[in-house]
Amino acid sequence: MLTYHFEHVKGPIYLYLYMRMKEDIISGKLKSGEKLPSKRTFAENSGLSTITIQNAYDQLISEGYVYTIPKKGYYVARLEVIPQAKPKTNIDYAIKIPERKNFQYDFSDNGINPKNFPFSVWTKISRDVMSNQQDALMEVSPSFGVRDLREAIANHLQSFRGMEVDPNQIVIGAGTEYLYSLVIELLGDDKKYTLENPGYRKLEEIYKRRKISCGFAAMDEDGVRVDELEACQTDVAHICPNHHYPTGITMPASRRYELLGWANKEKDHYIIEDDYDSEFRVTGKPIPPLYSMDACEKVIYMNTFSKSLSPTIRISYMVLPVHLANRIYEKMSSYSCTVSNFEQYTLAKFISQGHFERHINRMRLYYSKKRRRVIEYMRRLGGCKIIENDAGLHFLIEIETRLSDEEVKQRLLKKGIRIQAVSDYYFEKKEEKQHFFIINYSNLDEDKMKSLDLRME
């Protein structure tokens, strides 16, 4: 008779019994073809209910460890290969997960302060979506986003960025990394993609992981140089004309038309315009995007809600030229949208009801005031020069020192100050800008600024 002890069992007893019997079958303690006790006999011997025994047997039967013969009873199934039973051990594969380090001052942090997120409005809209759009929430989203969100974005772009866009030109995705992969598939992985130098290093990683040939074009005070794109034999230029990271350069109209001229020289030339954090200009209205100047369908416009709302809302979008929009529907209409319906409908209402525009206006005012205060703190420190620009959520300082950028970073790190240099963003080190450092201020704790010390002694 099978005997098990149940005094210290945590959780359902039938699961415990099922697990013990399964282990005995796998280990060979219970032999193939061996008859098991009836439910009633087993229950009486173990002091359990017949229902508990039945549940354990049913689970073993469903997994193929036990079978029944009508009017005869339960038997141990024959397993073709009985795996060797492993002794119980504490599993530890020593997987190393990078730890997030905390610094007294972290000027490399470009996150946002959670206190600025419009939680009350977002919660109200979320409830409304849950209550009144239940059928829509359960429908499979179109490949490139629900119509409501694409229409809301199209209307926002028209009023806020001066872009005339059909909603069907808009593709919604969970983050720009996903959208870049769609662009690569759309344009072809045999193309030469070129990045601004210096530029956002993550872009290089994204392209190289997809085995894309990647070039780097030098910049001047007006942005990426067209002669550099030509020297790289570029097919696709990936640029940030409205507020370049890390230099903060805003590309003037003359260079924009020069770029569009380059794109129009060849059929397969395209420009990916990354409009990251363009909403936050210190003075005046946002600069019109390159897309709105393009008359020949050469510009792919990209943007995200990670800076305007929150990086945890993983919703980005791109606007494709008409012929590429047709191509993506022909080639990729079987793809699944990577953003949940719930988030899409919530964001669509947030935009269409005017909350997004009000939030942007409020945050522009908040960031412009914060920027002035942070710059004033930096000026009082001495030993550094402020490099101003009119856009985005960072600015540059030039530190007066004979030390290398790496030595400056290491000395400041010992003081609990984490900072990145513009030279860190050069893909090719030939034209490093020494002693220019990046101040990301969107999530900066101003109270700590009063005790900041950037001296190099």
C-alpha positions, 0 to 999 in steps of 0.5 A, spaced: 500 500 500 502 506 498 504 511 504 505 518 504 505 523 510 501 529 509 502 533 516 506 539 513 503 540 506 502 547 504 497 548 499 492 543 496 493 536 498 491 533 491 497 537 488 502 534 493 499 527 492 500 528 485 507 530 485 509 524 490 506 519 485 509 522 479 516 522 482 515 515 484 513 513 477 519 517 474 524 514 479 521 507 477 519 506 485 512 505 482 513 500 476 510 500 469 503 496 469 503 496 477 496 496 479 494 502 484 490 502 490 482 504 488 480 511 490 476 508 496 482 504 499 487 509 498 482 514 502 481 510 508 489 508 508 491 515 508 485 518 511 484 523 505 477 524 502 476 520 495 475 526 492 482 528 493 485 521 491 480 522 485 483 529 483 490 526 484 489 520 479 485 525 474 492 529 474 496 523 473 492 520 467 491 527 464 499 527 463 500 520 461 503 517 468 497 513 469 491 509 465 485 506 467 481 499 465 474 499 466 471 495 472 479 493 474 482 500 476 488 504 475 495 502 473 502 505 472 503 507 465 509 504 461 514 510 459 518 509 453 524 512 456 524 514 464 528 520 465 534 519 471 531 522 477 535 529 479 536 530 486 533 536 489 538 542 489 538 549 490 538 552 483 543 557 482 546 559 475 549 565 477 546 569 472 548 576 472 543 582 472 546 589 471 545 593 477 542 600 477 547 604 481 545 610 484 549 617 484 548 623 488 548 627 482 546 623 475 547 628 469 546 622 464 539 620 467 534 623 462 528 620 465 522 624 467 519 626 474 513 621 476 510 627 479 509 630 473 505 625 469 497 626 469 495 620 473 488 623 475 486 624 467 489 618 465 486 614 470 479 617 468 480 616 461 482 608 462 476 607 466 472 610 461 475 606 456 474 599 460 467 601 461 465 603 454 469 600 449 469 593 451 468 590 444 473 594 441 478 592 447 477 585 445 478 585 437 484 584 434 488 590 433 490 592 426 497 591 424 499 598 425 495 600 430 487 602 431 484 607 427 482 612 433 490 613 435 492 614 428 487 619 427 488 622 434 496 623 432 494 625 425 490 631 428 495 632 433 501 633 427 497 637 423 495 642 429 502 642 433 507 640 427 504 643 421 504 636 418 498 634 413 498 626 414 493 621 412 492 616 418 493 610 414 501 613 413 502 612 421 505 606 424 504 604 431 509 600 435 512 599 442 518 603 441 522 606 436 527 600 436 521 595 433 519 601 428 527 601 426 526 593 424 520 595 420 524 600 416 529 595 415 525 590 412 521 595 408 527 598 405 532 592 405 537 590 409 542 591 403 542 598 404 547 602 407 545 606 413 549 612 416 548 615 422 550 622 425 557 622 428 557 624 434 550 620 435 546 616 439 550 610 440 544 605 441 542 606 434 549 603 432 547 597 436 540 596 433 543 596 426 549 592 427 544 587 431 541 586 424 547 585 420 546 592 417 552 596 414 553 602 418 556 608 416 558 615 420 557 622 417 561 628 421 557 634 423 558 641 423 555 647 426 549 646 422 548 639 423 550 633 419 554 634 412 551 632 406 558 631 403 560 626 408 553 622 406 556 622 399 563 620 401 559 614 405 555 612 399 549 612 404 542 610 402 539 611 408 541 617 413 538 617 420 538 624 423 535 628 428 535 635 425 530 638 430 534 637 436 540 633 435 543 629 441 548 630 444 550 636 441 543 640 441 544 643 434 538 645 430 539 644 423 537 651 419 533 651 413 539 651 408 542 645 410 535 641 410 534 643 403 541 641 401 539 634 405 533 633 401 536 635 394 541 629 396 535 624 397 532 626 391 538 624 387 537 617 387 531 613 387 533 609 393 535 614 398 531 616 404 532 620 410 529 617 417 527 623 421 528 622 428 524 628 432 525 625 439 523 631 444 522 636 439 516 638 443 520 642 448 523 648 445 525 654 450 523 659 446 518 660 440 514 654 437 517 647 435 521 648 428 517 645 422 520 637 421 523 636 415 518 631 413 513 637 412 518 640 407 519 634 403 515 634 396 518 627 393 516 622 399 523 621 401 522 622 409 520 617 414 518 621 420 519 618 427 517 620 434 515 617 441 511 619 447 517 617 452 519 624 453 512 627 452 509 623 457 513 617 460 518 612 457 514 606 461 508 608 456 512 604 450 508 607 444 512 610 438 510 611 431 512 613 424 509 617 418 511 613 412 511 617 405 505 614 401 508 609 396 512 606 403 505 606 406 502 602 400 508 597 400 508 596 408 501 594 407 502 589 401 508 586 405 507 586 412 499 586 413 500 580 417 504 582 422 501 583 429 501 590 433 506 590 438 501 595 443 495 593 447 488 595 445 487 598 452 493 603 451 492 605 444 485 607 446 487 610 452 492 614 449 487 616 443 482 619 448 488 623 451 490 626 445 483 627 442 480 630 448 486 636 448 489 633 454 496 631 451 496 638 448 495 641 455 500 637 458 505 639 453 504 646 454 504 645 462 511 641 461 514 646 456 513 651 462 515 647 467 522 645 463 523 652 461 523 654 468 527 648 471 532 649 465 533 657 467 534 655 475 539 649 473 543 653 468 544 659 474 546 653 479 551 651 474 554 658 472 555 660 480 559 654 480 565 657 476 570 653 472 565 651 466 562 655 461 554 654 459 553 652 451 546 654 450 541 651 445 533 653 445 530 646 445 530 639 448 531 637 455 539 637 456 544 642 455 552 642 454 557 645 459 565 646 457 569 644 463 576 648 463 581 643 465 587 640 462 585 633 464 582 628 458 574 627 458 575 620 461 579 623 467 574 628 468 569 623 469 572 618 473 574 624 478 567 626 478 565 619 479 569 619 486 565 625 488 558 621 487 557 625 480 555 621 474 556 625 467 557 623 460 562 627 455 560 629 448 566 625 446 563 619 448 558 619 443 563 619 437 563 613 433 570 614 430 574 618 435 578 622 429 574 629 431 573 628 438 570 634 442 574 635 448 571 637 455 564 638 453 559 635 457 552 633 457 547 636 463 540 632 462 536 636 467 529 633 466 529 628 472 534 632 476 533 634 483 534 641 484 535 641 492 542 637 491 544 642 486 546 647 492 552 643 494 554 641 487 562 641 486 565 640 479 572 642 481 578 638 479 583 638 484 
